[in-house]
């Protein structure tokens, strides 16, 4: 696993409480939940490739070409 960048993050206490509850609902730490939310936002913004795009299903053969 690649090393992760450490940096201080200042948050409004009420926002932290929201994140804390949300992380607990998803059985995550606050830190990992913040990373998850940032990663999802970066994917939606087109700034980070989706991990799903790397794993593509094989295409099914066209039925028309199989019949002919």
mmCIF file of the N, C-alpha and C atoms, coordinates in Angstrom:
data_MODEL
# 
_entry.id   MODEL 
# 
loop_
_atom_site.group_PDB 
_atom_site.id 
_atom_site.type_symbol 
_atom_site.label_atom_id 
_atom_site.label_alt_id 
_atom_site.label_comp_id 
_atom_site.label_asym_id 
_atom_site.label_entity_id 
_atom_site.label_seq_id 
_atom_site.pdbx_PDB_ins_code 
_atom_site.Cartn_x 
_atom_site.Cartn_y 
_atom_site.Cartn_z 
_atom_site.occupancy 
_atom_site.B_iso_or_equiv 
_atom_site.pdbx_formal_charge 
_atom_site.auth_seq_id 
_atom_site.auth_comp_id 
_atom_site.auth_asym_id 
_atom_site.auth_atom_id 
_atom_site.pdbx_PDB_model_num 
ATOM 1   N N  . UNK A 1 1  ? 0.845   -1.172  0.000   1.00 0.00 ? 1  UNK A N  1 
ATOM 2   C CA . UNK A 1 1  ? 0.000   0.000   0.000   1.00 0.00 ? 1  UNK A CA 1 
ATOM 3   C C  . UNK A 1 1  ? 0.896   1.242   0.000   1.00 0.00 ? 1  UNK A C  1 
ATOM 4   N N  . UNK A 1 2  ? 0.534   2.211   -0.796  1.00 0.00 ? 2  UNK A N  1 
ATOM 5   C CA . UNK A 1 2  ? 1.297   3.449   -0.864  1.00 0.00 ? 2  UNK A CA 1 
ATOM 6   C C  . UNK A 1 2  ? 1.127   4.252   0.417   1.00 0.00 ? 2  UNK A C  1 
ATOM 7   N N  . UNK A 1 3  ? 2.181   4.993   0.759   1.00 0.00 ? 3  UNK A N  1 
ATOM 8   C CA . UNK A 1 3  ? 2.109   5.851   1.946   1.00 0.00 ? 3  UNK A CA 1 
ATOM 9   C C  . UNK A 1 3  ? 1.078   6.951   1.707   1.00 0.00 ? 3  UNK A C  1 
ATOM 10  N N  . UNK A 1 4  ? 0.425   7.357   2.763   1.00 0.00 ? 4  UNK A N  1 
ATOM 11  C CA . UNK A 1 4  ? -0.590  8.407   2.653   1.00 0.00 ? 4  UNK A CA 1 
ATOM 12  C C  . UNK A 1 4  ? -0.030  9.713   3.180   1.00 0.00 ? 4  UNK A C  1 
ATOM 13  N N  . UNK A 1 5  ? -0.495  10.796  2.615   1.00 0.00 ? 5  UNK A N  1 
ATOM 14  C CA . UNK A 1 5  ? -0.081  12.136  3.011   1.00 0.00 ? 5  UNK A CA 1 
ATOM 15  C C  . UNK A 1 5  ? -0.801  12.532  4.287   1.00 0.00 ? 5  UNK A C  1 
ATOM 16  N N  . UNK A 1 6  ? -0.047  12.980  5.275   1.00 0.00 ? 6  UNK A N  1 
ATOM 17  C CA . UNK A 1 6  ? -0.625  13.478  6.526   1.00 0.00 ? 6  UNK A CA 1 
ATOM 18  C C  . UNK A 1 6  ? -0.680  14.999  6.485   1.00 0.00 ? 6  UNK A C  1 
ATOM 19  N N  . UNK A 1 7  ? -1.791  15.570  6.929   1.00 0.00 ? 7  UNK A N  1 
ATOM 20  C CA . UNK A 1 7  ? -1.893  17.024  7.032   1.00 0.00 ? 7  UNK A CA 1 
ATOM 21  C C  . UNK A 1 7  ? -2.990  17.373  8.030   1.00 0.00 ? 7  UNK A C  1 
ATOM 22  N N  . UNK A 1 8  ? -2.852  18.522  8.689   1.00 0.00 ? 8  UNK A N  1 
ATOM 23  C CA . UNK A 1 8  ? -3.892  18.933  9.647   1.00 0.00 ? 8  UNK A CA 1 
ATOM 24  C C  . UNK A 1 8  ? -5.130  19.443  8.899   1.00 0.00 ? 8  UNK A C  1 
ATOM 25  N N  . UNK A 1 9  ? -6.275  19.184  9.463   1.00 0.00 ? 9  UNK A N  1 
ATOM 26  C CA . UNK A 1 9  ? -7.531  19.627  8.864   1.00 0.00 ? 9  UNK A CA 1 
ATOM 27  C C  . UNK A 1 9  ? -8.392  20.251  9.948   1.00 0.00 ? 9  UNK A C  1 
ATOM 28  N N  . UNK A 1 10 ? -8.779  21.478  9.749   1.00 0.00 ? 10 UNK A N  1 
ATOM 29  C CA . UNK A 1 10 ? -9.644  22.168  10.709  1.00 0.00 ? 10 UNK A CA 1 
ATOM 30  C C  . UNK A 1 10 ? -11.072 22.123  10.187  1.00 0.00 ? 10 UNK A C  1 
ATOM 31  N N  . UNK A 1 11 ? -11.970 21.657  11.035  1.00 0.00 ? 11 UNK A N  1 
ATOM 32  C CA . UNK A 1 11 ? -13.381 21.560  10.667  1.00 0.00 ? 11 UNK A CA 1 
ATOM 33  C C  . UNK A 1 11 ? -14.238 22.231  11.720  1.00 0.00 ? 11 UNK A C  1 
ATOM 34  N N  . UNK A 1 12 ? -15.367 22.741  11.282  1.00 0.00 ? 12 UNK A N  1 
ATOM 35  C CA . UNK A 1 12 ? -16.368 23.252  12.198  1.00 0.00 ? 12 UNK A CA 1 
ATOM 36  C C  . UNK A 1 12 ? -16.814 22.089  13.087  1.00 0.00 ? 12 UNK A C  1 
ATOM 37  N N  . UNK A 1 13 ? -16.935 22.296  14.387  1.00 0.00 ? 13 UNK A N  1 
ATOM 38  C CA . UNK A 1 13 ? -17.329 21.203  15.286  1.00 0.00 ? 13 UNK A CA 1 
ATOM 39  C C  . UNK A 1 13 ? -18.650 20.532  14.907  1.00 0.00 ? 13 UNK A C  1 
ATOM 40  N N  . UNK A 1 14 ? -19.614 21.302  14.435  1.00 0.00 ? 14 UNK A N  1 
ATOM 41  C CA . UNK A 1 14 ? -20.902 20.708  14.044  1.00 0.00 ? 14 UNK A CA 1 
ATOM 42  C C  . UNK A 1 14 ? -20.741 19.822  12.805  1.00 0.00 ? 14 UNK A C  1 
ATOM 43  N N  . UNK A 1 15 ? -19.912 20.254  11.867  1.00 0.00 ? 15 UNK A N  1 
ATOM 44  C CA . UNK A 1 15 ? -19.644 19.433  10.691  1.00 0.00 ? 15 UNK A CA 1 
ATOM 45  C C  . UNK A 1 15 ? -18.934 18.145  11.099  1.00 0.00 ? 15 UNK A C  1 
ATOM 46  N N  . UNK A 1 16 ? -17.998 18.241  12.030  1.00 0.00 ? 16 UNK A N  1 
ATOM 47  C CA . UNK A 1 16 ? -17.302 17.046  12.505  1.00 0.00 ? 16 UNK A CA 1 
ATOM 48  C C  . UNK A 1 16 ? -18.287 16.066  13.145  1.00 0.00 ? 16 UNK A C  1 
ATOM 49  N N  . UNK A 1 17 ? -19.234 16.575  13.914  1.00 0.00 ? 17 UNK A N  1 
ATOM 50  C CA . UNK A 1 17 ? -20.241 15.707  14.537  1.00 0.00 ? 17 UNK A CA 1 
ATOM 51  C C  . UNK A 1 17 ? -21.067 14.977  13.476  1.00 0.00 ? 17 UNK A C  1 
ATOM 52  N N  . UNK A 1 18 ? -21.428 15.694  12.422  1.00 0.00 ? 18 UNK A N  1 
ATOM 53  C CA . UNK A 1 18 ? -22.180 15.079  11.322  1.00 0.00 ? 18 UNK A CA 1 
ATOM 54  C C  . UNK A 1 18 ? -21.342 13.977  10.681  1.00 0.00 ? 18 UNK A C  1 
ATOM 55  N N  . UNK A 1 19 ? -20.077 14.279  10.399  1.00 0.00 ? 19 UNK A N  1 
ATOM 56  C CA . UNK A 1 19 ? -19.189 13.290  9.790   1.00 0.00 ? 19 UNK A CA 1 
ATOM 57  C C  . UNK A 1 19 ? -18.976 12.088  10.701  1.00 0.00 ? 19 UNK A C  1 
ATOM 58  N N  . UNK A 1 20 ? -18.886 12.348  11.990  1.00 0.00 ? 20 UNK A N  1 
ATOM 59  C CA . UNK A 1 20 ? -18.678 11.280  12.963  1.00 0.00 ? 20 UNK A CA 1 
ATOM 60  C C  . UNK A 1 20 ? -19.867 10.308  12.970  1.00 0.00 ? 20 UNK A C  1 
ATOM 61  N N  . UNK A 1 21 ? -21.076 10.853  12.974  1.00 0.00 ? 21 UNK A N  1 
ATOM 62  C CA . UNK A 1 21 ? -22.277 9.999   12.948  1.00 0.00 ? 21 UNK A CA 1 
ATOM 63  C C  . UNK A 1 21 ? -22.390 9.245   11.622  1.00 0.00 ? 21 UNK A C  1 
ATOM 64  N N  . UNK A 1 22 ? -22.117 9.961   10.529  1.00 0.00 ? 22 UNK A N  1 
ATOM 65  C CA . UNK A 1 22 ? -22.199 9.363   9.203   1.00 0.00 ? 22 UNK A CA 1 
ATOM 66  C C  . UNK A 1 22 ? -21.185 8.227   9.068   1.00 0.00 ? 22 UNK A C  1 
ATOM 67  N N  . UNK A 1 23 ? -19.971 8.461   9.521   1.00 0.00 ? 23 UNK A N  1 
ATOM 68  C CA . UNK A 1 23 ? -18.933 7.426   9.466   1.00 0.00 ? 23 UNK A CA 1 
ATOM 69  C C  . UNK A 1 23 ? -19.344 6.214   10.296  1.00 0.00 ? 23 UNK A C  1 
ATOM 70  N N  . UNK A 1 24 ? -19.892 6.453   11.470  1.00 0.00 ? 24 UNK A N  1 
ATOM 71  C CA . UNK A 1 24 ? -20.331 5.350   12.333  1.00 0.00 ? 24 UNK A CA 1 
ATOM 72  C C  . UNK A 1 24 ? -21.443 4.545   11.662  1.00 0.00 ? 24 UNK A C  1 
ATOM 73  N N  . UNK A 1 25 ? -22.344 5.217   10.966  1.00 0.00 ? 25 UNK A N  1 
ATOM 74  C CA . UNK A 1 25 ? -23.419 4.522   10.248  1.00 0.00 ? 25 UNK A CA 1 
ATOM 75  C C  . UNK A 1 25 ? -22.862 3.563   9.195   1.00 0.00 ? 25 UNK A C  1 
ATOM 76  N N  . UNK A 1 26 ? -21.726 3.937   8.600   1.00 0.00 ? 26 UNK A N  1 
ATOM 77  C CA . UNK A 1 26 ? -21.103 3.119   7.551   1.00 0.00 ? 26 UNK A CA 1 
ATOM 78  C C  . UNK A 1 26 ? -19.953 2.269   8.079   1.00 0.00 ? 26 UNK A C  1 
ATOM 79  N N  . UNK A 1 27 ? -19.810 2.198   9.415   1.00 0.00 ? 27 UNK A N  1 
ATOM 80  C CA . UNK A 1 27 ? -18.752 1.411   10.061  1.00 0.00 ? 27 UNK A CA 1 
ATOM 81  C C  . UNK A 1 27 ? -17.358 1.811   9.575   1.00 0.00 ? 27 UNK A C  1 
ATOM 82  N N  . UNK A 1 28 ? -17.137 3.126   9.486   1.00 0.00 ? 28 UNK A N  1 
ATOM 83  C CA . UNK A 1 28 ? -15.839 3.662   9.080   1.00 0.00 ? 28 UNK A CA 1 
ATOM 84  C C  . UNK A 1 28 ? -15.334 4.600   10.159  1.00 0.00 ? 28 UNK A C  1 
ATOM 85  N N  . UNK A 1 29 ? -14.025 4.860   10.119  1.00 0.00 ? 29 UNK A N  1 
ATOM 86  C CA . UNK A 1 29 ? -13.478 5.922   10.957  1.00 0.00 ? 29 UNK A CA 1 
ATOM 87  C C  . UNK A 1 29 ? -13.804 7.247   10.272  1.00 0.00 ? 29 UNK A C  1 
ATOM 88  N N  . UNK A 1 30 ? -13.748 8.326   11.021  1.00 0.00 ? 30 UNK A N  1 
ATOM 89  C CA . UNK A 1 30 ? -14.005 9.645   10.428  1.00 0.00 ? 30 UNK A CA 1 
ATOM 90  C C  . UNK A 1 30 ? -12.985 9.912   9.329   1.00 0.00 ? 30 UNK A C  1 
ATOM 91  N N  . UNK A 1 31 ? -11.725 9.588   9.587   1.00 0.00 ? 31 UNK A N  1 
ATOM 92  C CA . UNK A 1 31 ? -10.670 9.819   8.607   1.00 0.00 ? 31 UNK A CA 1 
ATOM 93  C C  . UNK A 1 31 ? -10.941 9.060   7.303   1.00 0.00 ? 31 UNK A C  1 
ATOM 94  N N  . UNK A 1 32 ? -11.270 7.786   7.397   1.00 0.00 ? 32 UNK A N  1 
ATOM 95  C CA . UNK A 1 32 ? -11.516 7.014   6.177   1.00 0.00 ? 32 UNK A CA 1 
ATOM 96  C C  . UNK A 1 32 ? -12.795 7.471   5.480   1.00 0.00 ? 32 UNK A C  1 
ATOM 97  N N  . UNK A 1 33 ? -13.764 7.957   6.248   1.00 0.00 ? 33 UNK A N  1 
ATOM 98  C CA . UNK A 1 33 ? -14.999 8.444   5.627   1.00 0.00 ? 33 UNK A CA 1 
ATOM 99  C C  . UNK A 1 33 ? -14.748 9.752   4.874   1.00 0.00 ? 33 UNK A C  1 
ATOM 100 N N  . UNK A 1 34 ? -13.938 10.623  5.434   1.00 0.00 ? 34 UNK A N  1 
ATOM 101 C CA . UNK A 1 34 ? -13.582 11.861  4.729   1.00 0.00 ? 34 UNK A CA 1 
ATOM 102 C C  . UNK A 1 34 ? -12.854 11.515  3.433   1.00 0.00 ? 34 UNK A C  1 
ATOM 103 N N  . UNK A 1 35 ? -11.919 10.558  3.493   1.00 0.00 ? 35 UNK A N  1 
ATOM 104 C CA . UNK A 1 35 ? -11.202 10.144  2.284   1.00 0.00 ? 35 UNK A CA 1 
ATOM 105 C C  . UNK A 1 35 ? -12.171 9.556   1.257   1.00 0.00 ? 35 UNK A C  1 
ATOM 106 N N  . UNK A 1 36 ? -13.122 8.747   1.709   1.00 0.00 ? 36 UNK A N  1 
ATOM 107 C CA . UNK A 1 36 ? -14.133 8.166   0.822   1.00 0.00 ? 36 UNK A CA 1 
ATOM 108 C C  . UNK A 1 36 ? -14.951 9.268   0.136   1.00 0.00 ? 36 UNK A C  1 
ATOM 109 N N  . UNK A 1 37 ? -15.416 10.241  0.919   1.00 0.00 ? 37 UNK A N  1 
ATOM 110 C CA . UNK A 1 37 ? -16.229 11.325  0.361   1.00 0.00 ? 37 UNK A CA 1 
ATOM 111 C C  . UNK A 1 37 ? -15.435 12.158  -0.641  1.00 0.00 ? 37 UNK A C  1 
ATOM 112 N N  . UNK A 1 38 ? -14.182 12.447  -0.321  1.00 0.00 ? 38 UNK A N  1 
ATOM 113 C CA . UNK A 1 38 ? -13.343 13.220  -1.239  1.00 0.00 ? 38 UNK A CA 1 
ATOM 114 C C  . UNK A 1 38 ? -13.073 12.445  -2.529  1.00 0.00 ? 38 UNK A C  1 
ATOM 115 N N  . UNK A 1 39 ? -12.829 11.147  -2.405  1.00 0.00 ? 39 UNK A N  1 
ATOM 116 C CA . UNK A 1 39 ? -12.579 10.320  -3.590  1.00 0.00 ? 39 UNK A CA 1 
ATOM 117 C C  . UNK A 1 39 ? -13.820 10.275  -4.485  1.00 0.00 ? 39 UNK A C  1 
ATOM 118 N N  . UNK A 1 40 ? -14.988 10.082  -3.893  1.00 0.00 ? 40 UNK A N  1 
ATOM 119 C CA . UNK A 1 40 ? -16.231 10.058  -4.666  1.00 0.00 ? 40 UNK A CA 1 
ATOM 120 C C  . UNK A 1 40 ? -16.469 11.396  -5.369  1.00 0.00 ? 40 UNK A C  1 
ATOM 121 N N  . UNK A 1 41 ? -16.206 12.492  -4.682  1.00 0.00 ? 41 UNK A N  1 
ATOM 122 C CA . UNK A 1 41 ? -16.379 13.818  -5.286  1.00 0.00 ? 41 UNK A CA 1 
ATOM 123 C C  . UNK A 1 41 ? -15.406 14.010  -6.444  1.00 0.00 ? 41 UNK A C  1 
ATOM 124 N N  . UNK A 1 42 ? -14.174 13.546  -6.292  1.00 0.00 ? 42 UNK A N  1 
ATOM 125 C CA . UNK A 1 42 ? -13.172 13.675  -7.354  1.00 0.00 ? 42 UNK A CA 1 
ATOM 126 C C  . UNK A 1 42 ? -13.550 12.837  -8.575  1.00 0.00 ? 42 UNK A C  1 
ATOM 127 N N  . UNK A 1 43 ? -14.107 11.660  -8.359  1.00 0.00 ? 43 UNK A N  1 
ATOM 128 C CA . UNK A 1 43 ? -14.557 10.812  -9.473  1.00 0.00 ? 43 UNK A CA 1 
ATOM 129 C C  . UNK A 1 43 ? -15.715 11.478  -10.198 1.00 0.00 ? 43 UNK A C  1 
ATOM 130 N N  . UNK A 1 44 ? -16.704 11.978  -9.444  1.00 0.00 ? 44 UNK A N  1 
ATOM 131 C CA . UNK A 1 44 ? -17.864 12.646  -10.066 1.00 0.00 ? 44 UNK A CA 1 
ATOM 132 C C  . UNK A 1 44 ? -17.447 13.884  -10.844 1.00 0.00 ? 44 UNK A C  1 
ATOM 133 N N  . UNK A 1 45 ? -16.407 14.576  -10.371 1.00 0.00 ? 45 UNK A N  1 
ATOM 134 C CA . UNK A 1 45 ? -15.939 15.784  -11.049 1.00 0.00 ? 45 UNK A CA 1 
ATOM 135 C C  . UNK A 1 45 ? -15.044 15.462  -12.242 1.00 0.00 ? 45 UNK A C  1 
ATOM 136 N N  . UNK A 1 46 ? -14.747 14.177  -12.442 1.00 0.00 ? 46 UNK A N  1 
ATOM 137 C CA . UNK A 1 46 ? -13.899 13.787  -13.565 1.00 0.00 ? 46 UNK A CA 1 
ATOM 138 C C  . UNK A 1 46 ? -12.423 14.036  -13.323 1.00 0.00 ? 46 UNK A C  1 
ATOM 139 N N  . UNK A 1 47 ? -12.032 14.205  -12.085 1.00 0.00 ? 47 UNK A N  1 
ATOM 140 C CA . UNK A 1 47 ? -10.632 14.488  -11.763 1.00 0.00 ? 47 UNK A CA 1 
ATOM 141 C C  . UNK A 1 47 ? -9.866  13.252  -11.327 1.00 0.00 ? 47 UNK A C  1 
ATOM 142 N N  . UNK A 1 48 ? -10.571 12.153  -11.134 1.00 0.00 ? 48 UNK A N  1 
ATOM 143 C CA . UNK A 1 48 ? -9.958  10.898  -10.719 1.00 0.00 ? 48 UNK A CA 1 
ATOM 144 C C  . UNK A 1 48 ? -10.697 9.785   -11.440 1.00 0.00 ? 48 UNK A C  1 
ATOM 145 N N  . UNK A 1 49 ? -9.960  8.889   -12.100 1.00 0.00 ? 49 UNK A N  1 
ATOM 146 C CA . UNK A 1 49 ? -10.667 7.809   -12.795 1.00 0.00 ? 49 UNK A CA 1 
ATOM 147 C C  . UNK A 1 49 ? -11.384 6.906   -11.807 1.00 0.00 ? 49 UNK A C  1 
ATOM 148 N N  . UNK A 1 50 ? -12.538 6.447   -12.196 1.00 0.00 ? 50 UNK A N  1 
ATOM 149 C CA . UNK A 1 50 ? -13.329 5.551   -11.352 1.00 0.00 ? 50 UNK A CA 1 
ATOM 150 C C  . UNK A 1 50 ? -12.642 4.201   -11.275 1.00 0.00 ? 50 UNK A C  1 
ATOM 151 N N  . UNK A 1 51 ? -12.618 3.599   -10.100 1.00 0.00 ? 51 UNK A N  1 
ATOM 152 C CA . UNK A 1 51 ? -12.033 2.264   -9.966  1.00 0.00 ? 51 UNK A CA 1 
ATOM 153 C C  . UNK A 1 51 ? -12.886 1.249   -10.714 1.00 0.00 ? 51 UNK A C  1 
ATOM 154 N N  . UNK A 1 52 ? -14.148 1.549   -10.917 1.00 0.00 ? 52 UNK A N  1 
ATOM 155 C CA . UNK A 1 52 ? -15.044 0.652   -11.653 1.00 0.00 ? 52 UNK A CA 1 
ATOM 156 C C  . UNK A 1 52 ? -14.720 0.644   -13.140 1.00 0.00 ? 52 UNK A C  1 
ATOM 157 N N  . UNK A 1 53 ? -14.197 1.755   -13.667 1.00 0.00 ? 53 UNK A N  1 
ATOM 158 C CA . UNK A 1 53 ? -13.900 1.806   -15.094 1.00 0.00 ? 53 UNK A CA 1 
ATOM 159 C C  . UNK A 1 53 ? -12.724 0.903   -15.432 1.00 0.00 ? 53 UNK A C  1 
ATOM 160 N N  . UNK A 1 54 ? -11.864 0.595   -14.463 1.00 0.00 ? 54 UNK A N  1 
ATOM 161 C CA . UNK A 1 54 ? -10.727 -0.282  -14.701 1.00 0.00 ? 54 UNK A CA 1 
ATOM 162 C C  . UNK A 1 54 ? -11.173 -1.736  -14.827 1.00 0.00 ? 54 UNK A C  1 
ATOM 163 N N  . UNK A 1 55 ? -12.273 -2.079  -14.178 1.00 0.00 ? 55 UNK A N  1 
ATOM 164 C CA . UNK A 1 55 ? -12.783 -3.450  -14.221 1.00 0.00 ? 55 UNK A CA 1 
ATOM 165 C C  . UNK A 1 55 ? -14.041 -3.448  -15.078 1.00 0.00 ? 55 UNK A C  1 
ATOM 166 N N  . UNK A 1 56 ? -13.875 -3.810  -16.321 1.00 0.00 ? 56 UNK A N  1 
ATOM 167 C CA . UNK A 1 56 ? -15.020 -3.815  -17.232 1.00 0.00 ? 56 UNK A CA 1 
ATOM 168 C C  . UNK A 1 56 ? -15.436 -5.240  -17.534 1.00 0.00 ? 56 UNK A C  1 
ATOM 169 N N  . UNK A 1 57 ? -16.725 -5.413  -17.733 1.00 0.00 ? 57 UNK A N  1 
ATOM 170 C CA . UNK A 1 57 ? -17.244 -6.728  -18.083 1.00 0.00 ? 57 UNK A CA 1 
ATOM 171 C C  . UNK A 1 57 ? -16.891 -7.021  -19.537 1.00 0.00 ? 57 UNK A C  1 
ATOM 172 N N  . UNK A 1 58 ? -16.588 -8.281  -19.849 1.00 0.00 ? 58 UNK A N  1 
ATOM 173 C CA . UNK A 1 58 ? -16.355 -8.607  -21.257 1.00 0.00 ? 58 UNK A CA 1 
ATOM 174 C C  . UNK A 1 58 ? -17.643 -8.399  -22.046 1.00 0.00 ? 58 UNK A C  1 
ATOM 175 N N  . UNK A 1 59 ? -17.499 -7.896  -23.237 1.00 0.00 ? 59 UNK A N  1 
ATOM 176 C CA . UNK A 1 59 ? -18.679 -7.645  -24.058 1.00 0.00 ? 59 UNK A CA 1 
ATOM 177 C C  . UNK A 1 59 ? -19.240 -8.960  -24.572 1.00 0.00 ? 59 UNK A C  1 
ATOM 178 N N  . UNK A 1 60 ? -20.561 -9.032  -24.580 1.00 0.00 ? 60 UNK A N  1 
ATOM 179 C CA . UNK A 1 60 ? -21.212 -10.220 -25.103 1.00 0.00 ? 60 UNK A CA 1 
ATOM 180 C C  . UNK A 1 60 ? -21.214 -10.145 -26.622 1.00 0.00 ? 60 UNK A C  1 
ATOM 181 N N  . UNK A 1 61 ? -21.068 -11.298 -27.281 1.00 0.00 ? 61 UNK A N  1 
ATOM 182 C CA . UNK A 1 61 ? -21.099 -11.286 -28.747 1.00 0.00 ? 61 UNK A CA 1 
ATOM 183 C C  . UNK A 1 61 ? -22.462 -10.822 -29.251 1.00 0.00 ? 61 UNK A C  1 
ATOM 184 N N  . UNK A 1 62 ? -22.459 -10.183 -30.374 1.00 0.00 ? 62 UNK A N  1 
ATOM 185 C CA . UNK A 1 62 ? -23.690 -9.708  -30.990 1.00 0.00 ? 62 UNK A CA 1 
ATOM 186 C C  . UNK A 1 62 ? -24.493 -10.907 -31.486 1.00 0.00 ? 62 UNK A C  1 
ATOM 187 N N  . UNK A 1 63 ? -25.741 -10.994 -31.124 1.00 0.00 ? 63 UNK A N  1 
ATOM 188 C CA . UNK A 1 63 ? -26.577 -12.145 -31.502 1.00 0.00 ? 63 UNK A CA 1 
ATOM 189 C C  . UNK A 1 63 ? -26.801 -12.210 -33.011 1.00 0.00 ? 63 UNK A C  1 
ATOM 190 N N  . UNK A 1 64 ? -26.823 -11.077 -33.663 1.00 0.00 ? 64 UNK A N  1 
ATOM 191 C CA . UNK A 1 64 ? -27.039 -11.072 -35.109 1.00 0.00 ? 64 UNK A CA 1 
ATOM 192 C C  . UNK A 1 64 ? -25.879 -11.766 -35.815 1.00 0.00 ? 64 UNK A C  1 
ATOM 193 N N  . UNK A 1 65 ? -24.650 -11.549 -35.374 1.00 0.00 ? 65 UNK A N  1 
ATOM 194 C CA . UNK A 1 65 ? -23.511 -12.168 -36.044 1.00 0.00 ? 65 UNK A CA 1 
ATOM 195 C C  . UNK A 1 65 ? -23.433 -13.653 -35.733 1.00 0.00 ? 65 UNK A C  1 
ATOM 196 N N  . UNK A 1 66 ? -23.929 -14.086 -34.588 1.00 0.00 ? 66 UNK A N  1 
ATOM 197 C CA . UNK A 1 66 ? -23.920 -15.506 -34.254 1.00 0.00 ? 66 UNK A CA 1 
ATOM 198 C C  . UNK A 1 66 ? -24.910 -16.279 -35.120 1.00 0.00 ? 66 UNK A C  1 
ATOM 199 N N  . UNK A 1 67 ? -26.039 -15.676 -35.442 1.00 0.00 ? 67 UNK A N  1 
ATOM 200 C CA . UNK A 1 67 ? -27.076 -16.367 -36.204 1.00 0.00 ? 67 UNK A CA 1 
ATOM 201 C C  . UNK A 1 67 ? -26.705 -16.494 -37.668 1.00 0.00 ? 67 UNK A C  1 
ATOM 202 N N  . UNK A 1 68 ? -25.931 -15.562 -38.207 1.00 0.00 ? 68 UNK A N  1 
ATOM 203 C CA . UNK A 1 68 ? -25.599 -15.569 -39.639 1.00 0.00 ? 68 UNK A CA 1 
ATOM 204 C C  . UNK A 1 68 ? -24.426 -16.408 -39.940 1.00 0.00 ? 68 UNK A C  1 
# 
